[in-house]
């Protein structure tokens, strides 16, 4: 049984983070203070702490012909959830760092993927496999 992960990230504007994660990504709110907010990110605990964020150009690594931002975080979704989120992001006008696409097409680990930034420039990737249990760690 998979258990939820916990991730705490820095955001430069807690109000902008709340709007983005709640209204754009559809996360529900958990506990909060004047300096942090818990979000339910597809069953996982994401905590946004208001504070200094990393400035400057993010690093990247080439993956299947794309410059993947590093660091990044995200969630592996079902194909239906991925497509629903992709549609929601397009409707909300989110600009993609890497447009939704199929990565490793026809190879082990074939997946749908997309990258975008939150208002504090944290890179986020969502991905999906046809069969998560069989394909997520397939070599």
C-alpha angles and dihedrals in degrees: 000000000000116000125207119269124227119221127176118196135178120246127187095215119031093194092054090047091052092052093046099046095038103036103027103033095029096234118161119231124248129178120339146179133188089277107036143028130202116220130192099230102190091314096322129104113246116179119195112203117193108233146096114332128202111274129208135035116337119233120246140195127209112249121173093333097316133100101238114204116240125235103033138145137196148134134274107234137186114264091253092051091046092052092047091050091046090053091047092051092049091049090050091051097244112171113227122224086198115017118235107279147141113270123200090011111200092005136099108287096026106177146166111243142175135176131203139154131248118226090273091053095253106155115234129191126192119189139175137197128202088238111016097189094053101035110035095084099020114140 
